[in-house]
Each structure stands twice: as structure tokens, then as C-alpha cells.
Amino acid sequence: MAMTSGQSGRMRRAAIGVLAGLVIMVSATGASAATNLGTFTHWTAWTDTDGGSKICYVAANPQTREPSNLNHGDIAKTFLLVTIRPANRNEVAVLVDFPVSSSSPNASATVDGRSYPMVTEGQAGWLASVEDEAGFVAAMRAGATLQVRITSGAGNNTVHTYSLSGVTAALNRAAQECPQ
């Protein structure tokens, strides 16, 4: 399947999201230069540099992963991230610890009933439309629950549910550290 230039850009951004996730995981062990700006209920704000530019991001692990009888991988390697960059304030990515179906990922992110389509590659997903990112993050700030639906490479339909409790405080702290 041929990629449009927008999809190609999304692939690059997914790779960056994966790197941000790795930074978070390494930070937990104390082996990275990323700085934890604080944990706000279920969400943690971070700052680091990417290509010499300061970035900030917030991340959380899901509270539940369904169906419960499946192996969803390591929860410490499963995140939803919102990255704040100088050129993009609301870059949304999800990282899972299992391969996503390449032929039928059926991926979406839903905040309090409003669904946003996602595109995927490998073990990452991101909103299908850059234009949805600001509205999605605004919905996160106002919402209570976020669900990510993705079909695994084995064909299993999965649902990861994130509490949005603390996301507004984490986003505010990250924006304070990385102002426009």
C-alpha cells in the first residue's frame, strides 16, 4: 500500500513517539537525561531534548487492558503520550507492547464516546489526522476516560482504557516548561 506524504510524516512522528517512550522507560531506571516534572494522579509530565530542541510530554499507562485473558505485554511498555514541540503542541501517540495488525489494525482512540481514527505501524499508533490533535487534547482535558482500540498482529481486538484524571495538570505543567 502506497503512503501519502501525510502518512509518511506520520510514520516519522511515530518513530519519534517510540523514542519518547523509550526515554520514559529509561528515565524510570535513572539512565536518561529526561527530567520528570511531576506525576499528577495517572499522568506524568517530562522534559527532554530532541535534536537540540527542548520538548515536553505527558504519558500514562492504561488502567485496564481487555480482554483480560490475553497477554498484552509489559504494561510498563504501554503508554499514551502527548508531546509538546516548538512546531507541534499536541502530538498524540500510543505505544503497545505487542505487534499491531498490519492488514487490519482497526485502530481508534475514543474520549468519552467521541472516536478518532488512528493509523499504526509496528507497535505504535497515532491519530490519523494531524488536524484532530488539538481537539483530541482538548477532549482529554475535559474528559474522564480514554480508550484505545487496536487489533493485534494475532488478530485479537484489544481495548486499553486510560483514566484522564490528572491529565490537565500534567499538560499544564508540561506547557509551563515548554511555552509557545
C-alpha positions as CSV (number, residue, x, y, z in Angstrom):
1,M,0.0,0.0,0.0
2,A,1.5,3.4,-1.0
3,M,1.8,6.1,1.6
4,T,0.8,9.7,1.1
5,S,3.2,12.4,2.2
6,G,1.0,12.9,5.2
7,Q,1.2,9.2,6.1
8,S,5.0,9.3,5.6
9,G,5.2,12.2,8.0
10,R,3.1,10.3,10.5
11,M,5.4,7.3,10.3
12,R,8.3,9.6,11.2
13,R,6.4,11.0,14.1
14,A,5.5,7.5,15.3
15,A,9.2,6.7,15.4
16,I,9.8,9.8,17.5
17,G,6.9,8.7,19.7
18,V,8.6,5.4,20.2
19,L,11.8,7.1,21.1
20,A,9.9,9.3,23.6
21,G,8.5,6.1,25.2
22,L,12.0,4.6,25.4
23,V,13.1,7.8,27.1
24,I,10.4,7.4,29.7
25,M,11.2,3.8,30.3
26,V,14.9,4.6,30.7
27,S,14.2,7.5,32.9
28,A,12.4,5.2,35.3
29,T,15.7,3.4,35.8
30,G,17.7,6.7,36.1
31,A,19.7,6.1,33.0
32,S,18.4,9.0,30.9
33,A,18.7,12.8,30.9
34,A,14.9,13.2,30.7
35,T,13.5,15.2,33.7
36,N,10.4,14.1,35.5
37,L,8.3,17.3,36.0
38,G,5.9,15.6,38.3
39,T,3.2,13.0,38.5
40,F,-0.5,14.1,38.6
41,T,-2.7,11.2,39.5
42,H,-2.3,8.9,36.5
43,W,-0.2,11.2,34.2
44,T,3.4,12.2,34.4
45,A,5.0,15.3,32.8
46,W,8.5,15.1,31.4
47,T,11.0,17.3,29.6
48,D,14.0,16.3,27.4
49,T,15.7,17.4,24.2
50,D,15.2,16.1,20.7
51,G,17.7,17.2,18.0
52,G,18.9,20.0,20.2
53,S,15.3,21.4,20.8
54,K,13.6,21.2,24.2
55,I,10.5,19.0,24.2
56,C,7.9,18.2,26.9
57,Y,5.5,15.3,27.0
58,V,2.9,13.7,29.3
59,A,2.4,10.0,29.5
60,A,0.2,7.4,31.2
61,N,-0.2,3.7,31.3
62,P,-3.6,2.2,30.8
63,Q,-5.7,1.3,33.9
64,T,-7.2,-1.7,32.2
65,R,-6.4,-3.9,29.2
66,E,-9.1,-6.0,27.6
67,P,-9.7,-8.8,27.0
68,S,-8.1,-9.8,30.3
69,N,-7.3,-13.3,29.2
70,L,-4.8,-12.1,26.6
71,N,-1.1,-11.3,27.0
72,H,-0.9,-7.6,26.3
73,G,2.8,-7.5,27.0
74,D,4.5,-5.4,29.7
75,I,2.3,-2.6,31.0
76,A,5.4,-0.6,31.7
77,K,6.0,-0.5,27.9
78,T,2.4,0.6,27.1
79,F,1.8,4.3,27.0
80,L,-0.3,7.1,25.7
81,L,1.8,10.2,25.0
82,V,1.1,13.8,24.2
83,T,4.3,15.6,23.1
84,I,4.8,19.3,23.1
85,R,7.3,20.5,20.5
86,P,8.0,24.0,19.3
87,A,6.3,23.2,15.9
88,N,3.5,21.0,17.2
89,R,1.9,21.4,20.6
90,N,-0.3,18.3,20.7
91,E,1.5,15.3,19.1
92,V,-0.5,12.2,20.2
93,A,0.9,8.7,20.1
94,V,0.2,5.3,21.7
95,L,2.8,2.6,22.3
96,V,1.8,-1.0,22.9
97,D,4.0,-4.0,23.8
98,F,2.7,-6.3,21.0
99,P,2.8,-6.1,17.2
100,V,-0.3,-4.4,15.7
101,S,-2.0,-6.0,12.7
102,S,-0.6,-4.5,9.5
103,S,-3.6,-5.6,7.4
104,S,-6.5,-4.6,9.7
105,P,-5.4,-2.6,12.8
106,N,-9.0,-1.2,13.4
107,A,-7.3,1.4,15.5
108,S,-9.1,4.3,17.2
109,A,-8.9,6.4,20.3
110,T,-12.1,7.4,22.0
111,V,-12.6,10.1,24.6
112,D,-15.9,10.0,26.4
113,G,-17.7,8.5,23.4
114,R,-16.1,10.6,20.6
115,S,-13.9,8.4,18.4
116,Y,-10.8,9.4,16.5
117,P,-9.3,7.1,13.8
118,M,-5.7,6.1,14.3
119,V,-3.0,4.8,11.9
120,T,-0.4,2.3,13.1
121,E,2.9,0.8,12.4
122,G,4.8,-1.9,14.3
123,Q,3.9,-1.3,18.0
124,A,2.8,2.3,17.7
125,G,-0.3,4.3,16.7
126,W,-1.1,7.9,16.3
127,L,-4.1,10.0,15.3
128,A,-4.8,9.6,11.6
129,S,-5.3,13.3,11.1
130,V,-2.9,16.0,12.4
131,E,-5.9,18.3,12.3
132,D,-7.6,16.2,15.0
133,E,-4.8,16.6,17.6
134,A,-5.8,19.9,19.2
135,G,-9.4,18.9,19.5
136,F,-8.4,15.5,20.9
137,V,-6.2,17.0,23.5
138,A,-9.0,19.5,24.4
139,A,-11.3,16.5,24.8
140,M,-8.8,14.7,27.0
141,R,-8.7,17.8,29.3
142,A,-12.5,17.8,29.6
143,G,-13.0,14.0,29.6
144,A,-12.9,11.3,32.2
145,T,-11.9,8.2,30.2
146,L,-9.9,7.4,27.0
147,Q,-10.0,4.1,25.2
148,V,-7.6,2.9,22.6
149,R,-8.8,0.1,20.4
150,I,-6.2,-1.8,18.3
151,T,-6.2,-5.2,16.6
152,S,-3.1,-7.2,17.4
153,G,-0.9,-9.0,14.9
154,A,-2.5,-12.2,16.1
155,G,-6.0,-10.8,15.2
156,N,-7.2,-10.1,18.7
157,N,-9.2,-7.0,19.2
158,T,-7.9,-5.1,22.3
159,V,-9.1,-2.2,24.3
160,H,-6.8,-0.2,26.6
161,T,-8.6,2.2,29.0
162,Y,-6.8,5.2,30.4
163,S,-8.1,7.4,33.2
164,L,-7.8,11.1,32.3
165,S,-7.6,12.1,36.0
166,G,-4.6,14.3,36.3
167,V,-4.0,14.9,32.5
168,T,-4.9,18.6,32.7
169,A,-2.5,19.2,35.5
170,A,0.2,17.3,33.7
171,L,-0.4,19.1,30.4
172,N,-0.3,22.4,32.2
173,R,3.0,21.6,33.8
174,A,4.5,20.5,30.5
175,A,3.2,23.6,28.8
176,Q,4.7,25.7,31.6
177,E,8.1,24.1,31.0
178,C,7.8,24.3,27.2
179,P,5.9,27.6,26.5
180,Q,5.0,28.6,22.9
